[in-house]
Every structure is written in C-alpha cells, then in structure tokens.
C-alpha cells in the first residue's frame, strides 16, 4: 500500500508541477529560444561589422597608394622638368612612402626615364589583365623573396591627350598583414583576406600564417561558393566548428573573412541557456517535492479508508478508522465507522436467523425422521403387552423394536459426528477386501427391496491407507442411498480398480437420479433429496473420504441413475500398519 501511496503522491506532484511549472517551462523555452536567436544574431552582426570595417580599411589602404602614385605621375608630367629632376623626385617618394619598394618612369616607347632603384629597374609595363583601382591598374598580388605580398600599380601618363609614358610603382602589402593581425574577435577569433582566385593573402591566426606563404587556396570555403550566404557555421577539416562571416571588397575582388569558434562566439548564449535550464529544473524539482509532501498528506486518508474497506471485506468487522483532518475525509471516516457498526449488527442478526433456520431444519428433520420409528416402537410395545399374542408375533414385534432402535441409534451417531467427528485411524488395507465385506452384508437388504447389489473387483490387491470401519460406513451409506433411490428390478453396482496412481471405487445405481440444479449442494450438511432423513449421510461420507486424502465426485442423470466416484492414493506395498 505504501508503494501505491507513493505512486499516487507522485502523480499528484506531477499534476501540481504541471499546473505551476508547465507555463514557466513554456515561457522559459520561448525566452530561451528568443534569447539564443537574438544572441546569435547579435554575434553574427557584430562579426559582420568587423569584417566590413576591415574591408573598408583595406580598400582605403590600397586606394591610398594608387592616389599617391597618381599624384607622383601628375608631378612628373611637368614639361619643364629635366630627367635628373624626375629621377630625384622618384627617389624622394621612395624615401617618403616606405610601402613603395620601387618606382620607375617609362617613356611612350617603353624606355626607362627615371627609377628609384640604383641600377636597372626590375619593373615592366603590365601586359596582362589588371584591376582598376582609383584610375590605376593593379596587378595580381604575389609574394616576394621575403614571403611578403606585393603588387604593382601602373598609371599611363598623357600629354595633350596623347600617351606620354608609364609610371610603375611596386608596393609591399605588409601593412595589410599588420592590419589583419590587429583584428581580434574574442580570444580566438581571427580575420583573413582571400584574393579573387581563392588565394590566402593574409591571416590573423599565427598557426595559419605559413599557409599564406604557401599561397594556400581556400576556393573550397563555403562562403566562396556561388550563391553562398553572408555567414555560415561549419567545421574545418580537423578543426572545431567555427562561425565564419564574409565582407567583399568589390573594387579589388577580394574577400575579408572573420572566423570565430562557435563555442566562444555563442558562449554567452550557452551560459544563459544553462542557467535558465538549471533554474527551470530546480523550480520543477521544488514543485515536485512540495507536491509529494502535500500529495501524501492528501492521499493518506483515502488509503486509510481503502485499507479499512479491505479489512472489512476480509471479515474483520471490528476494523475502524481514525481520520482527524477536519474536512470531508473526516466525515467520510465517520460514515465508514457507522457503516462498520451497522454491518456488525446485521451480521449478528444474520447469524441469529441462520441459527434459527438451522435449528428449525434439524427439529423438522428429527420430528419427521424419528416420529415413525418411535411410533413403531410404541405400537410394538403395546402389542407385546397383550396376553393373546402368539410367539411368532411377539418375535416379529421384538425385531421391529430392535430395527427402529438401530435407526434411532444411527440418527444419534450422525448428530454426534457432526458436533464432534470421530478420529480417523489409518491402516494399510486392501480396498477389494474392504468393499466385499460391505457388499456381502448389503445384498440381503437389496433383495428385500427387489434391487440387485453387484460388485466388480479390479486386479488386486488394491492397497490404500484408511480406516476400515469409516470406509465401511461410507460404502454402506452410498449403497443404502442407491437401494432407496432404485425401483424394484434395478441394480446397484460397486466397482474397484486402479487408475493413474489412485485406487478408484464407484457406486452406481439405476435409480431416479438427482436433478442437475441440486448436484452442487448434495454434500452439504442438512441437504437431502429424499423424503426422509436429516441430510447428514453424504456430508459425513465426504468428510471421511477427504480425511483419508481422497476425493469424492458425483454424476447423475434424472431417470437413468447416479454414480459416486471415490479416489484414494494407492500404496505399492503392504505395511503392517500406517502411521497415525
């Protein structure tokens, strides 16, 4: 019962938790989703802003150098300058703008006019595809012998709207490296710059800088694919998942990317989610604990009443409940106690009525069954007192008196066995011998009623442990019933045999039979199918058979006859005497 109380208390706690916490859970999950979504969006937008600002800085950085070279070209187009003056100007620019490694002025025919280099120039007029930046042509980025990214700007000079030569400047993009290195997002977020063909030109992660020197291509990056979104979460090969955002530099065809491990980028969101989850779990546990406490108190009176009801149903009518809750349960407990008191009263009344009914049945049976023998004894006694009675009549009346006295003695024995059954003695005996003794003594009784009494014995000996006199009483009772139920010309057959480890004895008659609706009660006391008798014979037979570890069953069909079957455990040996 304690387990059931706990189970119902748990259900009650869950109901309370559901009523109180489910709205909180729903609100928490909605808030958690909104918080997580808002935090993610904030982090993504923040990283995109960083990438966009870096793209703007790089654009200004590159465009600024193109403007510087254009300004130099404007100075060098002065027709009054001598060659040595142009050479001096070029060399001064190299000293003033240290990002320029070399500047060379070519004439319209491609000949060198002035150069900042001491010695022959290493620059040449670009012949392939270039990028237009602020009116200058920019070549693809390459890496020099120091593994630094470099590029060249070319400006075509014109006089009087006619080509007048070329100004070529080689620029080191080392400052772009430093700019990318200075970009930090959190503790582990870095930026990188990728060219139009997917070549990695700069990377803020020191562990990945060697990839820049190796001209590593990132063409497989998710953000470089056609139709790619502005940001993506992905796991690089052999690395942890990262949040990657991109900002394009349209004028150069480059892309600035900012990557940050998702565990760091969304750390705040994850921490808040854990905190909110813990808070919800604690609230749920507290509500369940409160529900269990109050649930047990609420359910306890119900189970007290249930236990008391089961006790009363089991026959313990003295059971009472004591519920002191000052509520409806207390009233219900008082009603239960009142009901139990009333049941005790009703039980006493029923017992009284049953005793009266049984006494009435016994009295009626005694009056009915004893009146005839007593009357016969009285009549025979009065006749014996007559002086004119001959010897033969006297002998007949004495036999009548003896027979009726035997009948009275048998009634007394039946009543005595009901009140205080005789102890059963146990001896090893042969069932064939036990049955034959009774059959032989009952044949004469059968002949007087015109009923043949037969016996069919199985191959013996058929050994059982039993009481010879008690079993004889059973057989005599069953044979007598069979004779009384059978009309003249009928028969009673007793059969013995062995079956499945049991010794079986059947007593079958060809009498009137027993109605089917009465078969279930014929072994009960004071139940009889005859006009005379107390109805104790079959009840005593059943008690004797069961005391000897046997069983008795009946089969009957009205108008055909009745068969009683008894089964006793068989014994394989014949001991001198069985244990009592």
Buried (B, 14 or more C-beta within 10 A) or exposed (E): EEEEBBEBBBEBBBEBBBEBBEEBBEEBEEEBEEBBEEBBEEBBEBBBEBBBEBBEBBBEBBBEBBBBBBEBBEBBBEEEBEEEBBBEBBBEBBEEBEBBBBBBBBBBEEEEBBBBBEEEBEBEBBEEEBBEBBBBBBBBBEBEEEEBBBBBBBBBBEEEEEEBBBBBBBBBBBBBBEBBBEBEBEEBBBBBBBBBEBBBBBBBBEEBBEBBEEBBBBEEBEBBEEEEEBBBBBEEEEEEEBBBBBBBBEBBEBBBBBBBBBEBBBBBBBEBBEEBEEEBEEBBEEBBEBBBEBBBEBBBBBBBBBEBBEBBEEEEBEBEBEBEBEEEBBEBBEEBBEEBEEEEEEEEEEEEEEEEEEEEBBEEBEEEBBEEBBEBBEBBEEBBEEEEEEEEBBEBBEEBBEEBEEBBEBBEBBBEBBEEEBEBEBBBBBBBEBBBBBBEBBBEBBEEBEBBBEBEBBEBBBBBBBBBEBBBBBBBBBBBBBBBBBEEEBBBBBBBBBEEEBBBBBBBBBBBBBEEEEBEEBBEBBBBBEEEBBBBBBBBBBBBBEBBEBEBEBBBEEEEBBBBBBBBBBBEEEEEEBEE
